[in-house]
């Protein structure tokens, strides 16, 4: 993560330097826009230069060079990334274990849930083992010993786990209340009204004892009673080849939607069943209390929550447009006070008061404060409200894998951050209502909107203000760690048990999903707007540099805890999204080049037939290149996840940036600039583990028994 931040900072510095070199020979020295924050298209036209196919091609070439430089740095980050690879023993067990889903949980017609005892659960295991052995004997020619080494049928655990947790907390609270009573009896407590306090403690203790009895009965009933199936089973086979044959693994493609195969057994039509079959994840990555939650229920909750979150963002982001509207009204009124005086008979005192108020609001420090309010409000929403609500949505969804929870957190944060920070500023509005009202209905509306965006600096100013606030204000808040300090100060006054006091000394986990989404939205916004507003590159470099310094300090000093990073797949997701951002920018450039005739007509620029054909040819090439980059990014992402999780392999290609540095003898300087220590690859010294050998004592047992977890 830190290498990703540092590489992004170096990338945007490089983009700014390249942009300065390319724009310096241009008419009017457009490189000054790197400092002033102006739109280079607006600056070019304001200096009296005529637009045409030549400047348009030059601008497209500059934007394509930006994308190529970005891809070089992305490839460098990809080569340095080392995803979390399970140890050899865990990986060997994962290669031989399949995850069977969609086991029948209830009657299809009566909808009555199956409740099974221990003997019935054993029978379910035997039926699964027999079905797999029959499949092996018919397809692979296996005979004699069973191909199944272990079979675990998962049952519903959430009620039992909740009762166990509540029972433990109740016993801890009882111990704390009894200690308070003991101190009160020894006259060592300094609380006023000791008799009333003693009566309150005895009342709470009686309530806790009654609750402990109820929870204890529930836990005993679960241990001795019947259980409900969760719909999942984990089967470990003898060899990895048998597991692969059962999975029927196909080649990974960017358009593949199904990540599992099917396993059918039984005698149709009355005793036939088809189960989903896929590779088992790392046992610690499974949330065993959520295995019984169906896919339809999770999709419904996620969809409805996303719609409600979309409406919530509509309500919260609307005040930013009201502030912008009020600023425009104040400026108009300050210039129209003479007209108002002719209509209304103001006294001199009233007139001077109105003029002074409007003049103060339209100029000076008041105007600066008012103009910064929209970006500050948007930053507050993106930093505090949005991640909190999305975390609640994730808890409500109840994913069956912890890594899936992190990935959905990153995905939702990324989508809504792009809506708030890229989409609305880019189209010139700051609210969902404004986007709906100004939505183009026809092609010439799209061309007209694009023409206003290209020749206006308002979009860039809004993006620069937001980027400055994100770079300096959010970094300061993250360095001070205000939220964690305040929350722990309040919780410290309310904690009773030793467990709660121990949890207060534990740092909060680092929100990988949110911070990846936050930085990727800044990356996308800076890359997209940097083609017209070169100052975005410099400000993005400052943002990533400050973010790197702050996060490195927080992680190294254990201000935040390095919790799960979704098995390292979030880093691979970030690399994929960066490539998709470059591909999207190229697709957008290609679309502008294909629509060059309409765009030049809207801008009143001359365009001959030959120039139109040239621009359209360039546009088609950019469209193909952008789609190819996006498709390649998705394909490489899925392949790398499979390699790292199940085979323990990582990408080993040398990036082009390192090859170029090696050619000029600057490989050491590049490594120092990126903060990378060059070291030879480590060779694993772990012993080889076979299925028929005894398990070494130093290796932890790998199992998929949810009740033991």
Secondary structure by P-SEA (a helix, b strand, c coil): caaaaaaaaaaaaaaaaaaaaaaccccccccccccccccaaaaaaaacccccaaaaaaaaaaaaaaaaaaaaaaaaaaaacccccccaaaaaaaaabbbbcccccccccccbbbbbcaaaaaaaaaaaaaaaaaaaaacccccccccccbbbbbcccaaaaaaaaaaaaaaaaaaaaaaaaaaaaaccccccaaaaaaaaaaaaaaaaaaaaaaaaaaaaaaacbbbbbccbbbbbcccaaaaaaaaccccccccccccbbbbbbcccccbbbbbbbbbbccccccccccccccaaaaaaaaaaaaaaaaaaaaaaaaaaaaaaaaaaaaaaaaacaaaaaaaccccaaaaaaaaaaaaaaaccaaaaaaaaaaaaaaaaaacccaaaaaaaaaaaaccccaaaaaaaaaaaaaaaaaaacccccccccccaaaaaaaccccaaaaaaaaaaaaacaaaaaaaaaaaaaaacaaaaaaaaaaaaaaaaaaaaaccccaaaaaaaacccccaaaaaaaaaaaaaaaaaaacccccaaaaaaaaaaaaaaaaaaaaaaaccccccccccaaaaaaaaaaaaaaaaaaaaaaaaaaaaaaaaaaaacccccaaaaaaaaaaaaaaaaaaaaaaaaaaaaaaaaaaaacccccccccccaaaaaaaaacaaaaaaaaabbbbbcccccccccccccccccccccccccccccc
